[in-house]
Amino acid sequence: MSAAFVLVNCDPNYQELVIKQIATMPEVTEAAPLYGAYECIVKVKNLKQNQIRKFVKDKIRKLNKVRSAFTLYLKDDLIGNFGYRTKKCPKCHSMDIIIDKNNGEKLCEECGFVVSERLSENAL
Ligand SMILES: [Zn+2]
């Protein structure tokens, strides 16, 4: 399992439309506009690398107005070693951590493990 970012190059006149289409795809966590060489950055959910490849090939690149897409895979296994703050579940290593809005607990969506209780404001 790996999370990935996809850099999307499209017709700049259709940037907003392309981002809106991408943002509604179930595989996508976030899609945001960029300045410069690419029009959009997309964060893809934790999937197997071949699923991410297939998603980019069959869904992103097939969109009208999309010219190209470049995929960056996160090295999930190394993130902890470099001292980054991560939202990884210590139990099952899933990165699908959700915040329970009712009590502010960080929960693992995969296994239900409570990652941290009572999150402070700046940790959000
Ligand atoms: Zn978990």
Backbone and ligand atoms as CSV (ligand in chain L), in Angstrom:
chain,resi,resn,atom,element,x,y,z
A,1,MET,N,N,0.839,-1.194,0.000
A,1,MET,CA,C,0.000,0.000,0.000
A,1,MET,C,C,0.871,1.238,0.000
A,2,SER,N,N,0.435,2.210,-0.785
A,2,SER,CA,C,1.219,3.420,-0.886
A,2,SER,C,C,0.312,4.584,-1.229
A,3,ALA,N,N,0.616,5.732,-0.684
A,3,ALA,CA,C,-0.103,6.931,-1.097
A,3,ALA,C,C,0.699,7.540,-2.236
A,4,ALA,N,N,0.064,8.362,-3.023
A,4,ALA,CA,C,0.772,8.963,-4.147
A,4,ALA,C,C,0.219,10.345,-4.441
A,5,PHE,N,N,1.082,11.144,-5.062
A,5,PHE,CA,C,0.648,12.422,-5.591
A,5,PHE,C,C,0.737,12.341,-7.104
A,6,VAL,N,N,-0.225,12.941,-7.773
A,6,VAL,CA,C,-0.193,12.958,-9.231
A,6,VAL,C,C,-0.176,14.409,-9.696
A,7,LEU,N,N,0.803,14.746,-10.522
A,7,LEU,CA,C,0.870,16.077,-11.117
A,7,LEU,C,C,0.205,15.998,-12.479
A,8,VAL,N,N,-0.787,16.857,-12.677
A,8,VAL,CA,C,-1.585,16.780,-13.897
A,8,VAL,C,C,-1.359,18.017,-14.751
A,9,ASN,N,N,-1.087,17.764,-16.016
A,9,ASN,CA,C,-0.936,18.831,-16.987
A,9,ASN,C,C,-2.168,18.814,-17.884
A,10,CYS,N,N,-2.868,19.948,-17.939
A,10,CYS,CA,C,-4.054,20.008,-18.796
A,10,CYS,C,C,-4.113,21.359,-19.496
A,11,ASP,N,N,-5.096,21.518,-20.345
A,11,ASP,CA,C,-5.335,22.806,-20.984
A,11,ASP,C,C,-5.661,23.810,-19.863
A,12,PRO,N,N,-4.846,24.872,-19.708
A,12,PRO,CA,C,-5.042,25.801,-18.589
A,12,PRO,C,C,-6.434,26.433,-18.554
A,13,ASN,N,N,-7.081,26.555,-19.707
A,13,ASN,CA,C,-8.429,27.126,-19.747
A,13,ASN,C,C,-9.465,26.227,-19.077
A,14,TYR,N,N,-9.095,24.967,-18.893
A,14,TYR,CA,C,-10.034,24.008,-18.309
A,14,TYR,C,C,-9.569,23.509,-16.940
A,15,GLN,N,N,-8.665,24.271,-16.327
A,15,GLN,CA,C,-8.096,23.868,-15.037
A,15,GLN,C,C,-9.179,23.572,-13.994
A,16,GLU,N,N,-10.115,24.508,-13.853
A,16,GLU,CA,C,-11.139,24.346,-12.822
A,16,GLU,C,C,-12.008,23.113,-13.089
A,17,LEU,N,N,-12.418,22.944,-14.328
A,17,LEU,CA,C,-13.260,21.807,-14.700
A,17,LEU,C,C,-12.544,20.484,-14.428
A,18,VAL,N,N,-11.283,20.416,-14.843
A,18,VAL,CA,C,-10.503,19.184,-14.661
A,18,VAL,C,C,-10.375,18.868,-13.174
A,19,ILE,N,N,-10.075,19.875,-12.358
A,19,ILE,CA,C,-9.916,19.658,-10.919
A,19,ILE,C,C,-11.231,19.196,-10.292
A,20,LYS,N,N,-12.319,19.807,-10.709
A,20,LYS,CA,C,-13.626,19.390,-10.169
A,20,LYS,C,C,-13.927,17.941,-10.519
A,21,GLN,N,N,-13.609,17.550,-11.739
A,21,GLN,CA,C,-13.858,16.160,-12.149
A,21,GLN,C,C,-13.000,15.195,-11.340
A,22,ILE,N,N,-11.726,15.569,-11.163
A,22,ILE,CA,C,-10.802,14.691,-10.434
A,22,ILE,C,C,-11.211,14.598,-8.959
A,23,ALA,N,N,-11.606,15.724,-8.382
A,23,ALA,CA,C,-11.924,15.758,-6.946
A,23,ALA,C,C,-13.071,14.829,-6.570
A,24,THR,N,N,-13.955,14.537,-7.515
A,24,THR,CA,C,-15.105,13.677,-7.202
A,24,THR,C,C,-14.783,12.187,-7.346
A,25,MET,N,N,-13.602,11.863,-7.840
A,25,MET,CA,C,-13.266,10.440,-8.022
A,25,MET,C,C,-13.017,9.793,-6.659
A,26,PRO,N,N,-13.508,8.582,-6.462
A,26,PRO,CA,C,-13.391,7.940,-5.146
A,26,PRO,C,C,-11.955,7.653,-4.710
A,27,GLU,N,N,-11.039,7.550,-5.648
A,27,GLU,CA,C,-9.642,7.246,-5.314
A,27,GLU,C,C,-8.891,8.466,-4.785
A,28,VAL,N,N,-9.523,9.647,-4.892
A,28,VAL,CA,C,-8.812,10.902,-4.629
A,28,VAL,C,C,-9.119,11.450,-3.233
A,29,THR,N,N,-8.081,11.853,-2.531
A,29,THR,CA,C,-8.244,12.495,-1.223
A,29,THR,C,C,-8.376,14.002,-1.393
A,30,GLU,N,N,-7.497,14.581,-2.205
A,30,GLU,CA,C,-7.504,16.030,-2.424
A,30,GLU,C,C,-7.059,16.338,-3.842
A,31,ALA,N,N,-7.570,17.430,-4.371
A,31,ALA,CA,C,-7.095,17.920,-5.666
A,31,ALA,C,C,-7.008,19.433,-5.564
A,32,ALA,N,N,-5.864,19.991,-5.944
A,32,ALA,CA,C,-5.659,21.433,-5.779
A,32,ALA,C,C,-4.990,22.027,-7.009
A,33,PRO,N,N,-5.313,23.282,-7.325
A,33,PRO,CA,C,-4.708,23.937,-8.486
A,33,PRO,C,C,-3.268,24.372,-8.222
A,34,LEU,N,N,-2.471,24.410,-9.268
A,34,LEU,CA,C,-1.066,24.817,-9.167
A,34,LEU,C,C,-0.770,25.927,-10.169
A,35,TYR,N,N,0.268,26.707,-9.864
A,35,TYR,CA,C,0.864,27.619,-10.845
A,35,TYR,C,C,2.027,26.878,-11.485
A,36,GLY,N,N,2.362,27.222,-12.708
A,36,GLY,CA,C,3.586,26.671,-13.302
A,36,GLY,C,C,3.348,25.563,-14.288
A,37,ALA,N,N,4.269,24.607,-14.292
A,37,ALA,CA,C,4.298,23.580,-15.330
A,37,ALA,C,C,3.101,22.633,-15.293
A,38,TYR,N,N,2.530,22.455,-14.110
A,38,TYR,CA,C,1.366,21.574,-13.984
A,38,TYR,C,C,0.179,22.383,-13.487
A,39,GLU,N,N,-1.008,21.947,-13.857
A,39,GLU,CA,C,-2.220,22.686,-13.479
A,39,GLU,C,C,-2.840,22.177,-12.183
A,40,CYS,N,N,-2.495,20.955,-11.807
A,40,CYS,CA,C,-3.215,20.357,-10.672
A,40,CYS,C,C,-2.356,19.324,-9.956
A,41,ILE,N,N,-2.464,19.310,-8.629
A,41,ILE,CA,C,-1.833,18.237,-7.854
A,41,ILE,C,C,-2.938,17.440,-7.178
A,42,VAL,N,N,-2.812,16.127,-7.261
A,42,VAL,CA,C,-3.851,15.240,-6.760
A,42,VAL,C,C,-3.244,14.310,-5.726
A,43,LYS,N,N,-3.862,14.207,-4.579
A,43,LYS,CA,C,-3.423,13.203,-3.617
A,43,LYS,C,C,-4.335,12.000,-3.750
A,44,VAL,N,N,-3.707,10.839,-3.951
A,44,VAL,CA,C,-4.456,9.602,-4.160
A,44,VAL,C,C,-4.449,8.809,-2.856
A,45,LYS,N,N,-5.556,8.140,-2.585
A,45,LYS,CA,C,-5.671,7.308,-1.391
A,45,LYS,C,C,-4.630,6.208,-1.382
A,46,ASN,N,N,-4.452,5.626,-0.206
A,46,ASN,CA,C,-3.586,4.474,-0.040
A,46,ASN,C,C,-4.077,3.290,-0.855
A,47,LEU,N,N,-3.387,3.011,-1.939
A,47,LEU,CA,C,-3.763,1.875,-2.777
A,47,LEU,C,C,-2.492,1.135,-3.142
A,48,LYS,N,N,-2.643,-0.039,-3.738
A,48,LYS,CA,C,-1.466,-0.747,-4.240
A,48,LYS,C,C,-0.934,0.021,-5.434
A,49,GLN,N,N,0.392,-0.059,-5.647
A,49,GLN,CA,C,1.000,0.717,-6.733
A,49,GLN,C,C,0.373,0.423,-8.083
A,50,ASN,N,N,0.018,-0.851,-8.337
A,50,ASN,CA,C,-0.598,-1.149,-9.641
A,50,ASN,C,C,-2.007,-0.572,-9.761
A,51,GLN,N,N,-2.690,-0.442,-8.618
A,51,GLN,CA,C,-4.023,0.194,-8.641
A,51,GLN,C,C,-3.886,1.688,-8.934
A,52,ILE,N,N,-2.859,2.309,-8.349
A,52,ILE,CA,C,-2.626,3.733,-8.592
A,52,ILE,C,C,-2.263,3.948,-10.073
A,53,ARG,N,N,-1.384,3.097,-10.587
A,53,ARG,CA,C,-1.000,3.185,-12.003
A,53,ARG,C,C,-2.216,3.084,-12.909
A,54,LYS,N,N,-3.086,2.112,-12.607
A,54,LYS,CA,C,-4.291,1.889,-13.396
A,54,LYS,C,C,-5.246,3.092,-13.288
A,55,PHE,N,N,-5.379,3.618,-12.080
A,55,PHE,CA,C,-6.237,4.785,-11.861
A,55,PHE,C,C,-5.756,5.971,-12.710
A,56,VAL,N,N,-4.446,6.226,-12.686
A,56,VAL,CA,C,-3.896,7.364,-13.437
A,56,VAL,C,C,-4.068,7.136,-14.945
A,57,LYS,N,N,-3.803,5.922,-15.374
A,57,LYS,CA,C,-3.882,5.599,-16.802
A,57,LYS,C,C,-5.334,5.614,-17.305
A,58,ASP,N,N,-6.238,4.971,-16.573
A,58,ASP,CA,C,-7.609,4.792,-17.054
A,58,ASP,C,C,-8.551,5.943,-16.715
A,59,LYS,N,N,-8.254,6.688,-15.664
A,59,LYS,CA,C,-9.197,7.741,-15.278
A,59,LYS,C,C,-8.640,9.154,-15.463
A,60,ILE,N,N,-7.456,9.416,-14.948
A,60,ILE,CA,C,-6.908,10.784,-15.061
A,60,ILE,C,C,-6.544,11.103,-16.518
A,61,ARG,N,N,-5.724,10.218,-17.115
A,61,ARG,CA,C,-5.250,10.515,-18.476
A,61,ARG,C,C,-6.366,10.478,-19.512
A,62,LYS,N,N,-7.449,9.793,-19.207
A,62,LYS,CA,C,-8.560,9.700,-20.160
A,62,LYS,C,C,-9.462,10.928,-20.129
A,63,LEU,N,N,-9.299,11.772,-19.118
A,63,LEU,CA,C,-10.139,12.969,-19.034
A,63,LEU,C,C,-9.882,13.884,-20.224
A,64,ASN,N,N,-10.957,14.439,-20.706
A,64,ASN,CA,C,-10.862,15.429,-21.763
A,64,ASN,C,C,-10.009,16.587,-21.243
A,65,LYS,N,N,-9.151,17.153,-22.071
A,65,LYS,CA,C,-8.312,18.314,-21.724
A,65,LYS,C,C,-7.067,17.977,-20.899
A,66,VAL,N,N,-6.954,16.748,-20.410
A,66,VAL,CA,C,-5.728,16.363,-19.701
A,66,VAL,C,C,-4.685,15.934,-20.723
A,67,ARG,N,N,-3.503,16.533,-20.612
A,67,ARG,CA,C,-2.438,16.224,-21.582
A,67,ARG,C,C,-1.508,15.149,-21.037
A,68,SER,N,N,-1.163,15.249,-19.764
A,68,SER,CA,C,-0.275,14.252,-19.191
A,68,SER,C,C,-0.433,14.231,-17.676
A,69,ALA,N,N,0.064,13.170,-17.082
A,69,ALA,CA,C,0.006,13.048,-15.630
A,69,ALA,C,C,1.266,12.336,-15.162
A,70,PHE,N,N,1.838,12.872,-14.109
A,70,PHE,CA,C,3.106,12.343,-13.593
A,70,PHE,C,C,2.881,11.896,-12.149
A,71,THR,N,N,3.175,10.639,-11.856
A,71,THR,CA,C,2.861,10.090,-10.536
A,71,THR,C,C,4.093,10.022,-9.643
A,72,LEU,N,N,3.930,10.490,-8.412
A,72,LEU,CA,C,4.983,10.415,-7.404
A,72,LEU,C,C,4.483,9.505,-6.286
A,73,TYR,N,N,5.213,8.430,-6.031
A,73,TYR,CA,C,4.799,7.506,-4.969
A,73,TYR,C,C,5.531,7.843,-3.679
A,74,LEU,N,N,4.804,7.891,-2.584
A,74,LEU,CA,C,5.445,8.154,-1.292
A,74,LEU,C,C,6.119,6.875,-0.804
A,75,LYS,N,N,7.291,7.034,-0.210
A,75,LYS,CA,C,7.967,5.897,0.417
A,75,LYS,C,C,7.434,5.758,1.828
A,76,ASP,N,N,6.269,5.155,1.921
A,76,ASP,CA,C,5.593,5.026,3.213
A,76,ASP,C,C,6.472,4.406,4.283
A,77,ASP,N,N,7.227,3.391,3.881
A,77,ASP,CA,C,8.028,2.653,4.853
A,77,ASP,C,C,9.144,3.505,5.451
A,78,LEU,N,N,9.532,4.573,4.770
A,78,LEU,CA,C,10.633,5.403,5.264
A,78,LEU,C,C,10.177,6.665,5.975
A,79,ILE,N,N,8.901,7.026,5.835
A,79,ILE,CA,C,8.440,8.303,6.375
A,79,ILE,C,C,8.783,8.444,7.859
A,80,GLY,N,N,8.490,7.410,8.643
A,80,GLY,CA,C,8.784,7.443,10.074
A,80,GLY,C,C,10.259,7.639,10.369
A,81,ASN,N,N,11.125,6.991,9.586
A,81,ASN,CA,C,12.575,7.040,9.820
A,81,ASN,C,C,13.173,8.426,9.657
A,82,PHE,N,N,12.543,9.260,8.872
A,82,PHE,CA,C,13.096,10.579,8.646
A,82,PHE,C,C,12.504,11.620,9.591
A,83,GLY,N,N,11.743,11.140,10.539
A,83,GLY,CA,C,11.260,12.020,11.591
A,83,GLY,C,C,10.089,12.909,11.225
A,84,TYR,N,N,9.440,12.619,10.121
A,84,TYR,CA,C,8.262,13.407,9.782
A,84,TYR,C,C,7.132,13.071,10.736
A,85,ARG,N,N,6.278,14.037,10.938
A,85,ARG,CA,C,5.038,13.743,11.635
A,85,ARG,C,C,4.175,12.980,10.660
A,86,THR,N,N,3.665,11.876,11.074
A,86,THR,CA,C,2.835,11.114,10.148
A,86,THR,C,C,1.469,10.877,10.755
A,87,LYS,N,N,0.567,10.558,9.899
A,87,LYS,CA,C,-0.767,10.216,10.343
A,87,LYS,C,C,-0.959,8.706,10.179
A,88,LYS,N,N,0.128,7.969,10.372
A,88,LYS,CA,C,0.072,6.537,10.141
A,88,LYS,C,C,-0.431,5.800,11.389
A,89,CYS,N,N,-1.236,4.794,11.175
A,89,CYS,CA,C,-1.733,3.998,12.292
A,89,CYS,C,C,-0.606,3.118,12.833
A,90,PRO,N,N,-0.314,3.185,14.139
A,90,PRO,CA,C,0.774,2.378,14.693
A,90,PRO,C,C,0.443,0.882,14.702
A,91,LYS,N,N,-0.819,0.558,14.559
A,91,LYS,CA,C,-1.237,-0.844,14.642
A,91,LYS,C,C,-1.190,-1.538,13.280
A,92,CYS,N,N,-1.838,-0.945,12.277
A,92,CYS,CA,C,-1.912,-1.626,10.977
A,92,CYS,C,C,-1.176,-0.851,9.874
A,93,HIS,N,N,-0.568,0.287,10.212
A,93,HIS,CA,C,0.223,1.111,9.291
A,93,HIS,C,C,-0.576,1.734,8.153
A,94,SER,N,N,-1.889,1.732,8.293
A,94,SER,CA,C,-2.710,2.417,7.301
A,94,SER,C,C,-2.504,3.914,7.464
A,95,MET,N,N,-2.629,4.663,6.376
A,95,MET,CA,C,-2.521,6.114,6.486
A,95,MET,C,C,-3.897,6.770,6.424
A,96,ASP,N,N,-4.925,5.954,6.446
A,96,ASP,CA,C,-6.283,6.495,6.412
A,96,ASP,C,C,-6.756,6.842,7.814
A,97,ILE,N,N,-6.181,7.898,8.363
A,97,ILE,CA,C,-6.555,8.340,9.700
A,97,ILE,C,C,-7.635,9.409,9.565
A,98,ILE,N,N,-8.694,9.212,10.267
A,98,ILE,CA,C,-9.792,10.176,10.211
A,98,ILE,C,C,-9.972,10.827,11.584
A,99,ILE,N,N,-10.539,12.001,11.585
A,99,ILE,CA,C,-10.783,12.691,12.850
A,99,ILE,C,C,-12.273,12.648,13.144
A,100,ASP,N,N,-12.584,12.102,14.304
A,100,ASP,CA,C,-13.973,12.065,14.746
A,100,ASP,C,C,-14.348,13.460,15.226
A,101,LYS,N,N,-15.226,14.095,14.456
A,101,LYS,CA,C,-15.575,15.491,14.747
A,101,LYS,C,C,-16.258,15.662,16.109
A,102,ASN,N,N,-16.934,14.622,16.575
A,102,ASN,CA,C,-17.681,14.729,17.831
A,102,ASN,C,C,-16.780,14.837,19.058
A,103,ASN,N,N,-15.721,14.016,19.078
A,103,ASN,CA,C,-14.879,14.037,20.279
A,103,ASN,C,C,-13.409,14.367,19.978
A,104,GLY,N,N,-13.104,14.678,18.739
A,104,GLY,CA,C,-11.748,15.087,18.371
A,104,GLY,C,C,-10.717,13.978,18.377
A,105,GLU,N,N,-11.166,12.733,18.439
A,105,GLU,CA,C,-10.220,11.620,18.420
A,105,GLU,C,C,-9.757,11.320,16.997
A,106,LYS,N,N,-8.491,10.959,16.888
A,106,LYS,CA,C,-7.981,10.495,15.596
A,106,LYS,C,C,-8.127,8.987,15.550
A,107,LEU,N,N,-8.882,8.529,14.562
A,107,LEU,CA,C,-9.160,7.104,14.435
A,107,LEU,C,C,-8.589,6.551,13.144
A,108,CYS,N,N,-8.169,5.289,13.197
A,108,CYS,CA,C,-7.751,4.607,11.973
A,108,CYS,C,C,-9.007,4.086,11.283
A,109,GLU,N,N,-9.174,4.470,10.017
A,109,GLU,CA,C,-10.359,4.055,9.273
A,109,GLU,C,C,-10.302,2.558,8.966
A,110,GLU,N,N,-9.086,2.052,8.859
A,110,GLU,CA,C,-8.861,0.652,8.488
A,110,GLU,C,C,-9.210,-0.309,9.637
A,111,CYS,N,N,-8.665,-0.057,10.822
A,111,CYS,CA,C,-8.829,-1.013,11.931
A,111,CYS,C,C,-9.542,-0.424,13.145
A,112,GLY,N,N,-9.844,0.874,13.120
A,112,GLY,CA,C,-10.594,1.471,14.224
A,112,GLY,C,C,-9.760,1.875,15.424
A,113,PHE,N,N,-8.451,1.654,15.349
A,113,PHE,CA,C,-7.541,2.001,16.447
A,113,PHE,C,C,-7.557,3.511,16.700
A,114,VAL,N,N,-7.633,3.904,17.969
A,114,VAL,CA,C,-7.594,5.326,18.311
A,114,VAL,C,C,-6.132,5.766,18.350
A,115,VAL,N,N,-5.747,6.596,17.377
A,115,VAL,CA,C,-4.345,6.995,17.242
A,115,VAL,C,C,-3.963,7.994,18.328
A,116,SER,N,N,-4.803,8.984,18.537
A,116,SER,CA,C,-4.534,9.897,19.651
A,116,SER,C,C,-5.849,10.466,20.134
A,117,GLU,N,N,-5.940,10.635,21.409
A,117,GLU,CA,C,-7.162,11.186,21.966
A,117,GLU,C,C,-7.008,12.686,22.175
A,118,ARG,N,N,-8.102,13.356,22.161
A,118,ARG,CA,C,-8.165,14.792,22.361
A,118,ARG,C,C,-7.021,15.544,21.663
A,119,LEU,N,N,-7.213,15.750,20.422
A,119,LEU,CA,C,-6.250,16.420,19.586
A,119,LEU,C,C,-6.196,17.907,19.918
A,120,SER,N,N,-4.995,18.437,20.046
A,120,SER,CA,C,-4.917,19.881,20.318
A,120,SER,C,C,-5.177,20.649,19.024
A,121,GLU,N,N,-5.559,21.873,19.128
A,121,GLU,CA,C,-5.923,22.706,17.976
A,121,GLU,C,C,-4.839,22.727,16.903
A,122,ASN,N,N,-3.589,22.949,17.291
A,122,ASN,CA,C,-2.531,23.101,16.284
A,122,ASN,C,C,-2.119,21.786,15.633
A,123,ALA,N,N,-2.571,20.663,16.159
A,123,ALA,CA,C,-2.261,19.388,15.516
A,123,ALA,C,C,-3.175,19.132,14.314
A,124,LEU,N,N,-4.236,19.876,14.229
A,124,LEU,CA,C,-5.145,19.716,13.094
A,124,LEU,C,C,-4.552,20.440,11.911
L,1,ZN,ZN,ZN,-5.098,0.848,11.844
